[in-house]
Amino acid sequence: MFRASISTVGSHCLSQGHGCAWSAIYHGEDEACSQLTFTSTHTHANGTLHCKTKAIAFTAYALKDCTDNGGDGIKLGLFRAQSYKVAKRMVRQRVRQRDGSFRATGEIIRQKGDLFLVDYAVNGSEEGAYDNPKFSLKQLFETTIFPDVEKLVGPGGKYEGYKVIFQGDNAGPHREQAYFDFVTSYCREKGWYWKPQAPQMPHMNNLDLSVFPCMSRRHTQLAREQNGLRMLTEDQIWDTAKSVWDRLPSSKTASGFIQAHRIAQRVIEFHGSNSFLTGSKIHFGVRRDYTGTATGL
C-alpha cells in the first residue's frame, strides 16, 4: 500500500512561521502533503516588520502488509507556494535609517511591468492572472504529484503494483468542487483511492502530527545558528525550511504514519471521541517499539 495524507491549513508555528499538510500511503502498498506558512518577525521602535513564506509538503508511507509492521517513509517534495505577478510600480531596496526606521532609497529591485514571484495562499483549482495570481493545488497535482506517484507504483517503479491511497484533511481548498472533481476522477481512473480524513482532526495527519512540529523546532534552531536574532528575508526563510526538509530522516515520516494509525485505533476504542488526547503530550510508544532505518522503520 502507498498511503498519502493531505493538509492545507496553517496550523503549526515553524520557528518563524506556521503550516499545513498532506500525506499518502502506498500499500504494498501510503503518501502526504501540507501547506506551511513561515513568518519572520522583527520589532523596533517604529513598529513591527513581518516576512512570510508559504510552502506545500508531500510525504508518503509504503508498506507491504500492515502499518504496524513498519515501512518506508517517503518525502515526495516541498514546494514554495509562489506565482508570478506584474509589478505596478518601481520598487527600491529598503535602507535602515539612523532612527531605526526603513526607507525605500536603495538599489532598484524591479521596474514597473517586470514579472516577479510572490508567495500566495494555496487555492483549489484557480490559477488567477498576472495581476492577481494564485497557487493552484490542481495544477501541482496534475503536473508533479500524480506523475511522481505513478513512477513509483507503475511498471519498473520501486513500489510497483502498490495500492495508492490519498488522505485529504477536508481543509477549504480540498473541498473546492473543480479541484475535488479532478483529483477524485484521476484517482478513480488509476484505480487509486481518495479518502478524506475527518475535519478538525490534525492528529490523524502525519504532517500535522509529526513532520511539522519536528520541522518547526529544527527551523528555529537552524535560523538562529545562521542569522542570530536578525529578521530573515522571505528567501532566507525558504532556504532554511528547504534545508530542514532535506535533512529530515525517512524514519520521522514513517513514525508519523504509525502514530496516526495508533491514534485511529484509539478513536475507534473511544467510539469516535478524541477525549483520550487531553493532556500536554501524546505518546503511543512508537520510538519504544520501532528502530529507525535509512528508509523508514
Secondary structure as the mmCIF struct_conf table of DSSP 4:
data_model
#
loop_
_struct_conf.conf_type_id
_struct_conf.id
_struct_conf.beg_label_comp_id
_struct_conf.beg_label_asym_id
_struct_conf.beg_label_seq_id
_struct_conf.end_label_comp_id
_struct_conf.end_label_asym_id
_struct_conf.end_label_seq_id
STRN STRN1 PHE A 2 SER A 7
BEND BEND1 VAL A 9 VAL A 9
STRN STRN2 HIS A 12 CYS A 13
BEND BEND2 SER A 15 GLN A 16
STRN STRN3 GLY A 17 HIS A 27
STRN STRN4 GLU A 31 HIS A 44
TURN_TY1_P TURN_TY1_P1 ALA A 45 ASN A 46
STRN STRN5 GLY A 47 LEU A 63
BEND BEND3 LYS A 64 ASP A 65
HELX_RH_3T_P HELX_RH_3T_P1 THR A 67 ASN A 69
STRN STRN6 ASP A 72 ARG A 80
STRN STRN7 GLN A 82 VAL A 86
BEND BEND4 LYS A 88 ARG A 89
STRN STRN8 VAL A 91 ARG A 92
STRN STRN9 VAL A 95 ARG A 96
TURN_TY1_P TURN_TY1_P2 ARG A 98 ASP A 99
BEND BEND5 GLY A 100 GLY A 100
STRN STRN10 PHE A 102 ARG A 103
BEND BEND6 ALA A 104 ALA A 104
BEND BEND7 GLY A 106 GLU A 107
STRN STRN11 ILE A 108 ARG A 110
TURN_TY1_P TURN_TY1_P3 LYS A 112 GLY A 113
STRN STRN12 LEU A 115 ASP A 119
STRN STRN13 VAL A 122 ASN A 123
BEND BEND8 GLY A 124 SER A 125
STRN STRN14 GLY A 128 ALA A 129
TURN_TY1_P TURN_TY1_P4 TYR A 130 ASP A 131
STRN STRN15 ASN A 132 PRO A 133
STRN STRN16 PHE A 135 SER A 136
HELX_RH_AL_P HELX_RH_AL_P1 LEU A 137 LEU A 140
HELX_RH_PI_P HELX_RH_PI_P1 PHE A 141 ILE A 145
HELX_RH_AL_P HELX_RH_AL_P2 PHE A 146 VAL A 153
BEND BEND9 GLY A 154 GLY A 154
TURN_TY1_P TURN_TY1_P5 PRO A 155 GLY A 156
BEND BEND10 GLY A 157 GLY A 157
TURN_TY1_P TURN_TY1_P6 LYS A 158 GLY A 161
STRN STRN17 LYS A 163 GLN A 167
HELX_RH_AL_P HELX_RH_AL_P3 GLY A 172 ARG A 175
HELX_RH_AL_P HELX_RH_AL_P4 GLN A 177 LYS A 190
TURN_TY1_P TURN_TY1_P7 GLY A 191 GLY A 191
STRN STRN18 TYR A 193 TRP A 194
HELX_LH_PP_P HELX_LH_PP_P1 PRO A 196 ALA A 198
TURN_TY1_P TURN_TY1_P8 PRO A 199 GLN A 200
HELX_RH_3T_P HELX_RH_3T_P2 PRO A 202 MET A 204
BEND BEND11 ASN A 205 ASN A 205
HELX_RH_AL_P HELX_RH_AL_P5 ASN A 206 ASN A 206
HELX_RH_PI_P HELX_RH_PI_P2 LEU A 207 VAL A 211
HELX_RH_AL_P HELX_RH_AL_P6 PHE A 212 ASN A 227
TURN_TY1_P TURN_TY1_P9 GLY A 228 LEU A 229
BEND BEND12 ARG A 230 ARG A 230
HELX_LH_PP_P HELX_LH_PP_P2 MET A 231 THR A 233
HELX_RH_AL_P HELX_RH_AL_P7 GLU A 234 ARG A 247
HELX_RH_AL_P HELX_RH_AL_P8 SER A 250 GLU A 269
TURN_TY1_P TURN_TY1_P10 PHE A 270 GLY A 272
HELX_RH_3T_P HELX_RH_3T_P3 SER A 275 LEU A 277
BEND BEND13 GLY A 279 SER A 280
BEND BEND14 GLY A 285 GLY A 285
HELX_RH_AL_P HELX_RH_AL_P9 VAL A 286 ASP A 289
BEND BEND15 ALA A 294 THR A 295
STRN STRN19 GLY A 296 GLY A 296
#
